[in-house]
Amino acid sequence: MFNTVIEVILGLLLLFLAYKAIDSKELIKSVMYLSAVSMLSVVGFALMQAPDVAVTEAVIGSGMVTALFVFTLLSRKGVKR
């Protein structure tokens, strides 16, 4: 029962943050919302007892992809057009 409530709350939070990532007007906020979605999916994978997938998502999805997006946005701001 308790696990089901957590899964429903997690799913609703994932949907809300995914909507905010799409709807945000500032790119850096979209990247942060996307990172939060990725971290919450790590929690979801851990609840589903898939620790290998959770660790992979944490390293690649939350870490590397977020860093790549942030560095891309930072380098884009430095270019004069």
matplotlib code that plots the C-alpha trace (Angstrom):
import matplotlib.pyplot as plt

x = [0.0, 2.7, 4.8, 1.9, 1.3, 5.0, 4.9, 1.8, 3.3, 6.6, 4.7, 2.8, 5.9, 7.7, 4.8, 4.8, 8.5, 8.5, 5.7, 7.7, 10.8, 8.9, 7.0, 9.9, 11.0, 14.6, 16.8, 18.8, 15.6, 14.5, 17.8, 17.4, 13.9, 15.1, 17.9, 15.3, 13.2, 16.2, 17.0, 13.4, 13.5, 16.6, 14.3, 11.7, 14.2, 15.4, 11.8, 11.4, 14.5, 16.6, 19.8, 22.0, 19.6, 19.3, 23.0, 23.4, 20.6, 22.2, 25.6, 24.6, 21.2, 21.6, 25.3, 26.8, 23.8, 23.1, 26.7, 26.8, 23.6, 24.9, 28.3, 26.7, 24.5, 27.4, 29.5, 26.6, 26.3, 29.9, 29.5, 28.8, 26.3]
y = [0.0, 2.5, 1.6, 2.2, 5.7, 6.5, 5.3, 7.4, 10.5, 9.9, 9.4, 12.7, 14.5, 13.1, 14.3, 17.8, 18.3, 17.0, 19.5, 22.3, 21.3, 21.6, 24.7, 26.7, 29.7, 29.8, 27.0, 26.6, 26.1, 23.5, 21.7, 21.7, 20.4, 17.7, 16.8, 16.6, 14.2, 12.1, 11.9, 11.0, 8.3, 7.0, 6.7, 5.0, 2.4, 1.8, 1.2, -1.3, -3.1, -2.4, -0.9, -1.4, 0.6, 3.2, 3.7, 3.9, 6.5, 8.5, 8.6, 9.1, 10.7, 13.0, 13.6, 13.5, 14.7, 17.6, 18.6, 18.5, 20.6, 23.2, 23.5, 23.9, 26.7, 28.4, 28.2, 29.5, 32.6, 33.4, 33.6, 37.1, 37.2]
z = [0.0, 1.0, -2.0, -4.3, -2.9, -3.4, -7.0, -7.8, -6.2, -8.1, -11.4, -10.9, -10.0, -13.1, -15.3, -13.7, -14.1, -17.6, -18.5, -16.8, -18.8, -22.0, -21.1, -19.6, -21.7, -20.3, -21.6, -18.4, -16.4, -18.9, -18.5, -14.7, -14.9, -17.2, -14.7, -12.0, -14.2, -14.7, -10.9, -10.1, -12.7, -10.8, -7.7, -9.7, -11.0, -7.5, -6.3, -9.1, -7.8, -10.8, -9.2, -12.3, -14.5, -11.7, -11.4, -15.2, -15.4, -12.5, -14.2, -17.8, -17.7, -14.7, -14.7, -18.2, -20.2, -17.8, -17.8, -21.6, -21.9, -19.4, -21.0, -24.4, -23.1, -21.4, -24.6, -26.7, -24.5, -25.1, -28.9, -30.3, -33.1]

ax = plt.figure().add_subplot(projection="3d")
ax.plot(x, y, z, "-o")
ax.set_aspect("equal")
plt.show()
